[in-house]
Amino acid sequence: MGKQKSPRRKTGAQTGAPGLGTLSVWAGEHNAHWMGSTQVPVVQSVSFGFRDVDQWLAVVRGIQAGHIYSRNTNPTVAAFEEKVRTLEHAEAATSFASGMAAISNTLFTLLSPGDRVVSVKDTYGGTNKIFVEFLPRFQISVTLCDTTDHDAIEAAIAKGCRLVYLETPTNPTNKVLDLARLAAAARRRQASVVVDNTFATPINQQPLRLGADLVIHSATKYLGGHADALGGIVCGRRVLVQHIFHFREITGASLDPMAAYLLLRGMKTLHLRVRQQNQSAMEIARFLDAHPRVSKVFYPGLASHPGHEIARRQMSGFGGVLSFVPEGGFESVKRLLPRLRYAHMAANLGAVETVAGPPATTSHVESSPKERKASGIPEALIRYSVGIEDTADLIADLRQALAKTFAK
Ligand SMILES: *Cc1c(COP(=O)(O)O)cnc(C)c1O
């Protein structure tokens, strides 16, 4: 979200209606770069100098394109914002140092004392902490509904609220919310709708097209895709994004240019990674579902999943994260995880490598066992974020780990 208007070279990305793959590669890449470099440079400069005071003032007043200070805007960061903005078909975008910075800055920009937020119990653990710990300190009331009860969520919205905050599919049990239905309910009460689209990515789901006002990503996950940079982004309606940008430029949770570069580079293969992960996750979910030692699998691509019909309607792929419960409780989880050869035991998801862990150490590390129980998250759950390895190798790996876990 800069004051600059980038000069556009005419390419396929501007002339036709390019697909998301073409946009993943080309969007945001069209500024004239240093010495004609074809790659967006890492502009590791805090401030930007001017020839004279008139030019400086013109940039400050937004009359002329340019950057002033990298807490506000930076060319590398602006290219990343433009790429995500284009993929989400949004009017505007602004970025942050992390996903949680994007979420907290958005909430603290849009809410004031006396306001009410309606959300669900299954949001990301950090987001849930903002709802239960921080917002109430500012006299903002938060209603967290049962994620599987659309009637209850609609009824809570109908009572009147400033903001509806949604996340789908949820972390880690893959519950699915009907975005078009809940956005319509919010519109009837003039409430803004914010959707955390981290799990789905713009390749699998486009919340703005379903009626959301703002979409948030932890770019740390799928957008970057390589588990080597933190970042966050908010895109959507220009007036709202402008307010959020202003809050961030003053409070200072800005994205670092080096991280922006890594995220940009990762995003060029977003569509390929997500396509592979969708396909592998589906096959792995079917394998686990049929395994005699697995008591439950949570994946919206399975016809038995309660959110399957909604997911089919609003998503173009079911995503790369699944979770499952092995027989034998938490002891089995502890035995199984170290036996996986092709999975980091780590608190992350959406990377090129498969990552696996229990929610008590990953998505809901911030929550107590009681809070996890209230959110319907079994303690003996394994969240399995599928990487881009060969599907057959991942299935063989799970098969051998399950066999050893349950060997007599
Ligand atoms: C990881 C994650 C976040 C937080 O992002 P950070 O970049 O770690 O701050 C928010 N929402 C979801 C769904 C996530 O998976």
PDBQT file of the ligand as one rigid body, heavy atoms in Angstrom, charges set to zero:
ROOT
HETATM    1  C1  LIG A 501       0.387 -19.275  11.264  1.00  0.00    +0.000 C 
HETATM    2  C2  LIG A 501      -0.955 -18.704  11.161  1.00  0.00    +0.000 A 
HETATM    3  C3  LIG A 501      -1.215 -17.393  11.593  1.00  0.00    +0.000 A 
HETATM    4  C4  LIG A 501      -0.134 -16.528  12.228  1.00  0.00    +0.000 C 
HETATM    5  O1  LIG A 501       0.889 -16.217  11.316  1.00  0.00    +0.000 OA
HETATM    6  P1  LIG A 501       2.394 -15.830  11.763  1.00  0.00    +0.000 P 
HETATM    7  O2  LIG A 501       3.021 -15.478  10.471  1.00  0.00    +0.000 OA
HETATM    8  O3  LIG A 501       2.976 -17.032  12.421  1.00  0.00    +0.000 OA
HETATM    9  O4  LIG A 501       2.284 -14.687  12.695  1.00  0.00    +0.000 OA
HETATM   10  C5  LIG A 501      -2.493 -16.905  11.442  1.00  0.00    +0.000 A 
HETATM   11  N1  LIG A 501      -3.485 -17.653  10.911  1.00  0.00    +0.000 NA
HETATM   12  C6  LIG A 501      -3.279 -18.924  10.499  1.00  0.00    +0.000 A 
HETATM   13  C7  LIG A 501      -4.420 -19.697   9.922  1.00  0.00    +0.000 C 
HETATM   14  C8  LIG A 501      -2.022 -19.496  10.611  1.00  0.00    +0.000 A 
HETATM   15  O5  LIG A 501      -1.832 -20.749  10.207  1.00  0.00    +0.000 OA
ENDROOT
TORSDOF 0
